[in-house]
Amino acid sequence: MQPEVKKELEMRSTFKILFYANKGKEKDGIVPIMGRITINGTQCQFSCKHSIPLAIWDVKGRSNSVRFAPAKNCAKGRSKEALQINRELDNIKAQIIKHYQHLSDREAFVTAEMVRRSALATLCLQRTPIRDAAASTTDTKVLRGLDMSVFDMNTVHDYRNYFNGKHSGHVWSKQDDEMFLRSIGAMGFDREDGRVYSTVAGLLMFGHEYDITRETPDYFLDYREQLDPKIRWTHRIVSSSGDWSGNLFDFFFHVYHRLRSAFPVPFQLSQDGSREDEVPMHKALREMIVNTLAHSDYYGQKGVVIVRRPDSLSFANPGDMRPGLKTALSGGTSDARNATIMKMFGLLDFGERAGSGIPDLFDICNTELGTQPDYDVTYAPARTTLAIDISKMAHTERTIKADEKVIMDDNDKADDKRTIKADDKRTIIIEYIHRNGEVKTEDLVKLLSSSTTRIKMLLYQLVDEGILVSCGGNRNRTYKLKEQEES
């Protein structure tokens, strides 16, 4: 090919997107943001329907060499407003690229105007206010008319039990339910009538599914286990099934208990003689689930979908990553879409609130699995997916520093000591209940010298798997084997 022809083809196949501030329309220091598409020598301008203080507009921008030239101008700084504006511009750019690719597959020659018209409808539908998003997160909104009747009180009390286990003697533990829910951000005062109602965070965290969907119609939680290729799914949990609350707190534990079994715990004692009941990947799992729930756009399209396969785990949520993927991966910046939900989980030591959660997650996966998570953010609609390859799990040799012996009853007799060769404390619990019949949580806490929270997590997991059944209310709740119940 002659150099002149090659150069002409390269010029004709150019595709660029440029964002710029229209300084001619400046008013009180605020300027509208415009866009320009250049394709094959044709150009067209369009309004981004957003404005920005001229002081934070960077004309130098983030230009770099990629297949499709990015927006050369952008908001500068790391303020919430600047980050949100850049996310919006990235969304617009992604939509334009998508429509350009679609047209290029069908048309012999594509112009800038063709792409603008094709992308215009989608961009108008997806546009959201920038200044409102910068003020506060949506889950702080007080929902007038929704009082405590929308909460599943079993969920509320389970949360309080976990909180009390983590914060012994805390002043909030002495509060009544309404005051406690106000303290953690689940309820708030309505400024107009002065009454206390549920916040969006409270409704999502503790509400009944049928009340949640009245506020967020597209709300849907879905956990799937696809462990057998011959079966569509071997186990599934959905928020709309009607046999459980359908809220975020209960979903967290349902999912965590199911995923936890993918990383079994070898029975072992630490150097001080206390029993270890988790591996580093269990912390990573909690971080992944909390991040998925706290960063979801519950007013957006589609829902939360978590899938376990034999060789992988995936966590997908509606909405992009507010701080931006690069910022989130670098750490140090916490900007959850639902900051109150993140706070509620954080009060139970689930999820990092200092911006270090994702970097720590990468470190754990790299050490334990020999690989790193893969984040993917797509648009139309906006969606974030985290995928982890668990096929190359690193099986490291664990050194047990003490004898693997467990006292199987409260008599502390020498002939009641047995060496247990099992994967984790689950086996100890099952055998103890088999020998002693109906037991309470505190019986197992004394037996295993473990925290109430840890024992409850194991008991909930065994109940969820159909091995144990629970009887009675919260304070008088006991557990026994399902086979004992049926006999």
C-alpha positions in Angstrom: 0.0 0.0 0.0 1.3 3.4 -0.9 2.2 5.7 2.0 -0.3 8.4 0.8 -3.2 6.0 0.7 -2.3 4.5 4.1 -2.2 7.9 5.7 -5.6 8.9 4.1 -7.2 5.7 5.6 -5.8 6.4 9.0 -7.1 9.9 8.9 -10.6 8.7 7.8 -10.8 6.1 10.5 -10.1 8.5 13.4 -12.6 8.5 16.3 -12.3 11.1 19.1 -14.4 12.4 21.9 -13.6 15.7 23.5 -15.3 17.3 26.5 -14.9 21.1 27.0 -16.2 23.9 29.1 -18.3 26.5 27.2 -16.8 29.6 28.7 -19.0 31.8 26.6 -22.0 30.7 28.7 -20.3 31.3 32.0 -22.7 32.6 34.8 -21.5 33.2 38.3 -18.4 31.1 37.7 -20.5 28.1 36.4 -20.1 26.9 32.9 -21.9 24.2 30.9 -20.0 21.1 29.8 -20.1 20.4 26.1 -18.9 17.4 24.0 -17.5 17.0 20.5 -17.4 13.9 18.5 -15.0 13.6 15.6 -15.2 10.7 13.2 -13.8 10.3 9.7 -13.3 14.0 9.3 -16.9 14.9 10.4 -17.7 16.7 13.7 -20.7 17.5 15.8 -21.2 19.1 19.2 -23.7 18.2 22.0 -24.6 19.4 25.4 -23.7 17.0 28.3 -26.6 18.6 30.3 -24.2 19.2 33.2 -22.5 22.3 34.6 -19.3 22.8 36.6 -17.5 25.5 38.4 -14.9 26.8 36.0 -12.4 26.7 38.8 -12.3 22.9 38.9 -12.3 22.3 35.2 -8.9 21.0 34.0 -8.2 21.8 30.3 -5.1 19.5 30.3 -7.0 16.5 31.5 -6.3 12.8 31.5 -5.2 12.3 27.8 -3.4 9.1 27.1 -2.9 6.8 24.2 -5.6 4.1 23.9 -7.6 2.6 21.1 -10.4 5.2 21.6 -9.1 8.6 22.6 -10.6 9.5 26.0 -12.0 12.8 27.1 -9.1 15.2 27.1 -10.7 17.6 29.5 -12.1 16.7 32.9 -12.8 18.0 36.4 -9.7 18.2 38.5 -9.2 17.3 42.2 -10.7 14.5 44.3 -13.7 16.3 45.7 -17.0 14.4 45.5 -18.3 16.8 42.9 -15.2 16.4 40.7 -15.3 12.6 41.0 -19.0 12.5 40.2 -18.6 14.7 37.2 -15.8 12.6 35.8 -17.9 9.4 36.3 -20.7 11.1 34.4 -18.3 12.0 31.6 -16.9 8.5 31.5 -20.4 7.1 31.3 -21.2 9.4 28.3 -17.9 8.4 26.6 -18.7 4.7 27.2 -22.2 5.1 25.6 -20.8 6.9 22.6 -18.1 4.3 22.0 -20.7 1.6 22.3 -23.0 3.2 19.7 -20.0 3.9 17.4 -19.0 0.2 17.5 -22.6 -0.8 16.9 -22.9 1.5 13.9 -19.5 0.5 12.5 -20.6 -3.1 12.4 -23.6 -2.2 10.3 -22.6 0.7 8.2 -19.8 1.2 5.6 -19.3 4.8 6.6 -20.1 6.3 10.0 -20.4 10.1 10.7 -20.3 11.9 14.0 -23.9 13.0 13.6 -25.0 9.4 13.2 -23.3 8.4 16.5 -24.7 11.5 18.3 -28.3 10.7 17.3 -27.9 7.0 18.2 -26.5 7.7 21.6 -28.7 10.7 22.5 -31.8 8.7 23.8 -29.7 6.5 26.0 -27.7 9.3 27.5 -30.9 11.3 28.3 -32.4 8.4 30.1 -29.4 7.6 32.2 -28.4 11.2 33.3 -28.6 11.9 37.0 -28.1 15.1 39.0 -24.6 15.8 40.0 -24.9 18.3 42.8 -27.5 16.3 44.7 -25.2 13.2 44.6 -22.4 15.3 46.0 -24.3 16.4 49.1 -25.0 13.0 50.8 -25.6 9.4 50.0 -29.1 8.3 49.1 -29.5 5.8 51.9 -29.7 8.7 54.5 -33.1 9.8 53.1 -35.9 9.6 55.7 -39.0 7.8 54.3 -42.0 9.6 55.6 -44.8 7.2 56.6 -42.6 4.2 57.1 -42.3 3.6 60.8 -40.9 0.5 62.6 -43.6 -1.7 61.3 -41.7 -2.1 58.1 -38.8 -3.7 59.9 -38.4 -7.5 60.5 -37.8 -7.3 64.2 -36.1 -10.7 64.3 -33.5 -9.2 62.0 -33.2 -6.1 64.2 -32.7 -8.2 67.3 -30.1 -10.4 65.5 -28.2 -7.3 64.6 -28.3 -6.1 68.1 -27.1 -9.4 69.4 -24.1 -9.2 67.1 -23.5 -5.6 68.1 -23.6 -6.4 71.8 -21.1 -9.2 71.2 -18.7 -6.8 69.5 -19.2 -3.9 71.9 -19.7 -5.2 75.4 -21.1 -2.5 77.7 -21.7 0.0 74.9 -24.1 2.8 75.8 -26.3 2.0 72.7 -26.9 -1.5 74.1 -29.1 0.0 76.8 -31.3 1.9 74.4 -34.7 0.7 73.3 -35.1 -0.5 69.7 -36.2 2.8 68.2 -33.4 4.8 69.8 -30.8 2.2 68.8 -32.0 2.3 65.2 -31.7 6.1 65.3 -28.2 5.8 66.6 -27.0 3.5 63.8 -28.8 5.6 61.1 -31.6 3.2 60.4 -34.2 5.8 61.5 -34.3 9.5 61.4 -36.5 12.6 62.1 -38.6 14.0 59.3 -38.0 17.7 59.2 -41.6 18.6 58.4 -43.7 16.7 60.9 -40.9 16.0 63.5 -41.7 12.2 63.6 -39.3 9.4 63.4 -39.3 7.2 60.3 -37.1 4.6 58.6 -34.3 5.8 56.4 -33.5 4.1 53.1 -30.6 2.4 54.8 -32.8 1.1 57.6 -35.4 -0.2 55.2 -32.8 -2.0 53.0 -31.0 -3.4 56.0 -33.9 -4.6 58.2 -37.1 -4.3 56.2 -39.4 -6.8 54.7 -38.9 -7.4 51.0 -42.4 -6.3 50.1 -41.9 -3.0 51.8 -38.4 -2.5 50.3 -39.7 -3.0 46.7 -42.3 -0.2 47.2 -39.5 2.2 47.6 -37.0 0.6 45.2 -39.1 -1.4 42.6 -36.1 -3.1 41.0 -34.6 -4.3 44.3 -33.6 -7.9 44.0 -31.0 -10.1 45.8 -29.9 -13.3 44.1 -27.4 -15.9 45.3 -26.8 -18.9 43.0 -24.7 -22.0 43.4 -23.9 -23.6 40.0 -21.7 -26.5 41.2 -23.1 -29.2 38.8 -23.0 -28.4 35.0 -26.0 -30.7 34.5 -28.2 -28.6 36.8 -29.1 -24.9 36.3 -28.3 -24.2 39.9 -27.7 -26.6 42.9 -28.8 -24.0 45.4 -30.4 -20.6 45.2 -31.5 -17.8 47.5 -33.6 -14.9 46.2 -35.1 -12.0 48.1 -38.6 -12.5 46.6 -39.1 -16.1 47.7 -41.3 -15.1 50.7 -39.7 -17.7 53.1 -37.3 -15.2 54.7 -37.1 -11.4 55.2 -35.4 -10.5 51.9 -33.3 -7.7 53.5 -29.6 -7.0 53.3 -28.6 -8.1 56.7 -30.1 -11.6 56.5 -28.9 -11.9 52.9 -25.3 -11.2 54.0 -25.3 -14.1 56.5 -27.2 -16.5 54.2 -24.6 -15.9 51.5 -21.5 -15.8 53.8 -22.4 -19.1 55.4 -22.8 -20.7 51.9 -19.6 -19.3 50.5 -17.6 -19.9 53.7 -17.7 -23.7 53.0 -15.7 -23.1 49.8 -12.7 -22.4 52.1 -12.7 -25.1 54.8 -10.9 -24.5 58.1 -8.5 -27.2 59.3 -9.1 -28.0 62.9 -6.2 -26.4 64.7 -5.1 -24.6 67.8 -3.0 -21.4 68.0 0.1 -20.9 70.1 -2.0 -19.7 73.1 -4.2 -22.8 73.0 -7.3 -21.1 71.6 -9.0 -22.6 68.6 -8.9 -20.9 65.2 -12.1 -21.0 63.3 -11.4 -19.1 60.1 -8.9 -18.6 57.4 -7.9 -15.2 55.7 -10.3 -15.9 52.8 -13.2 -15.7 55.2 -12.3 -12.1 55.9 -12.0 -11.5 52.1 -15.5 -13.0 51.6 -17.0 -10.7 54.1 -15.3 -7.7 52.5 -16.6 -8.7 49.0 -20.2 -9.2 50.1 -20.3 -6.0 52.1 -18.7 -4.0 49.2 -21.3 -5.4 46.8 -24.2 -4.5 49.1 -22.9 -1.1 50.1 -21.9 0.1 46.6 -25.2 -1.1 44.9 -27.5 1.4 43.3 -30.9 0.1 44.6 -32.8 2.6 42.5 -31.0 1.4 39.4 -31.7 -1.4 37.0 -31.2 -5.1 37.7 -30.2 -6.4 41.2 -27.4 -7.9 43.2 -26.3 -11.3 41.8 -23.7 -13.5 43.6 -22.7 -16.7 41.9 -20.5 -19.6 43.2 -19.1 -22.0 40.7 -16.6 -24.8 41.3 -13.7 -22.7 40.0 -14.9 -19.1 40.6 -16.9 -16.6 42.5 -18.6 -13.5 41.1 -20.3 -10.5 42.8 -22.3 -8.2 40.6 -24.2 -5.1 41.7 -26.1 -2.3 39.9 -24.2 1.0 39.7 -20.6 1.9 39.0 -17.9 2.4 41.5 -18.3 5.9 43.0 -14.7 6.7 43.7 -13.6 5.3 40.3 -12.0 1.9 39.9 -8.4 3.3 39.8 -9.0 5.3 43.0 -10.6 2.4 44.8 -7.8 0.0 43.9 -5.1 2.5 45.2 -6.9 2.7 48.6 -7.2 5.5 51.1 -10.5 6.8 49.8 -13.8 5.5 51.2 -16.8 6.7 49.1 -19.6 4.0 49.3 -22.8 4.7 47.5 -24.6 3.7 50.7 -22.4 5.1 53.4 -24.9 4.3 56.2 -25.2 0.7 55.2 -21.4 0.5 55.1 -21.4 2.0 58.6 -23.9 -0.5 59.9 -21.8 -3.4 58.7 -18.7 -1.7 60.0 -20.1 -1.6 63.5 -20.0 -5.4 63.4 -16.4 -5.3 62.0 -17.6 -6.4 58.6 -16.1 -4.3 55.8 -13.4 -1.6 55.9 -14.5 2.0 56.1 -11.1 3.6 55.7 -10.7 2.9 52.0 -8.3 0.0 52.6 -10.7 -2.8 52.1 -10.1 -3.4 48.4 -6.3 -3.3 48.5 -6.4 -5.7 51.5 -8.7 -7.9 49.5 -6.2 -8.0 46.6 -3.4 -8.9 49.0 -5.4 -11.8 50.6 -6.4 -13.2 47.3 -2.9 -13.0 45.9 -1.5 -14.8 49.0 -4.2 -17.4 49.5 -5.3 -18.1 45.9 -2.3 -17.1 43.8 -4.4 -14.7 41.8 -6.0 -11.3 42.0 -9.7 -10.3 41.7 -10.9 -8.9 38.4 -13.1 -5.8 38.5 -15.3 -4.9 35.5 -17.4 -1.8 35.2 -19.9 -1.6 32.4 -22.7 0.9 31.4 -26.1 0.9 29.9 -27.1 0.2 32.7 -24.2 0.8 35.0 -23.0 -2.4 36.7 -19.9 -3.5 38.6 -18.8 -7.1 38.7 -16.0 -8.6 40.8 -14.8 -12.1 39.7 -12.3 -14.3 41.5 -10.7 -17.5 40.2 -10.5 -20.0 43.0 -9.3 -22.9 40.9 -5.7 -22.4 41.9 -6.3 -22.1 45.6 -3.0 -22.1 47.5 -3.0 -25.1 49.9 -0.4 -24.1 52.4 0.8 -26.4 55.2 -0.5 -25.1 58.5 1.6 -25.7 61.7 -0.5 -26.7 64.7 1.2 -25.4 67.8 -0.9 -27.3 70.4 -2.6 -30.7 70.8 -5.9 -31.0 68.9 -7.9 -32.0 72.0 -11.4 -30.8 72.9 -13.3 -31.3 76.1 -16.7 -32.8 75.0 -18.7 -32.0 78.2 -18.7 -29.7 81.2 -17.3 -32.3 83.6 -13.7 -31.9 82.5 -12.9 -35.6 83.1 -9.9 -37.2 81.6 -11.9 -39.9 79.9 -14.0 -37.4 78.2 -11.1 -35.9 76.2 -10.9 -36.9 72.6 -8.7 -36.0 69.6 -10.9 -34.5 66.9 -9.8 -34.8 63.4 -12.2 -32.6 61.5 -12.2 -29.7 59.2 -13.6 -27.1 61.7 -15.7 -26.5 64.8 -18.8 -27.6 63.0 -18.0 -31.2 63.6 -17.4 -30.5 67.3 -20.8 -28.8 67.6 -22.6 -31.5 65.8 -21.1 -34.3 67.9 -21.7 -32.4 71.1 -25.3 -31.8 70.3 -25.6 -35.5 69.3 -24.4 -36.5 72.8 -26.2 -33.9 74.9 -29.3 -33.2 72.9 -30.8 -29.7 73.0 -28.2 -27.0 73.8 -28.0 -23.3 74.1 -25.5 -20.9 72.5 -23.8 -20.3 75.8 -23.1 -24.0 76.2 -21.1 -24.0 73.0 -19.3 -20.8 73.9 -18.0 -22.4 77.1 -17.2 -25.6 75.3 -15.1 -24.1 72.5 -13.8 -21.0 74.3 -15.0 -18.9 71.4 -17.0 -15.7 71.1 -20.8 -15.6 71.1 -20.7 -14.0 67.7 -18.5 -16.8 66.2 -20.7 -19.6 67.7 -23.9 -17.9 66.4 -22.4 -17.7 62.9 -21.7 -21.4 62.9 -25.1 -22.2 64.3 -26.9 -20.1 61.7 -24.8 -21.8 59.0 -25.8 -25.3 60.3 -29.5 -24.3 60.5 -29.3 -22.9 57.0 -27.8 -26.1 55.7 -30.6 -28.2 57.3 -28.3 -29.9 59.8 -29.7 -28.2 62.9 -33.1 -26.7 63.9 -33.6 -23.8 66.2 -36.4 -23.8 68.9 -37.7 -20.9 70.9 -37.2 -17.1 70.9 -34.0 -15.1 70.9 -33.1 -15.3 74.6 -34.3 -18.9 75.1 -33.3 -20.2 71.7 -31.9 -23.8 71.7 -30.5 -26.0 68.9 -30.8 -29.7 68.2 -30.1 -32.0 65.3 -32.7 -32.1 62.6 -32.7 -35.9 62.9 -33.6 -35.5 66.6 -36.5 -33.2 65.7 -37.9 -35.8 63.2 -37.5 -38.8 65.5 
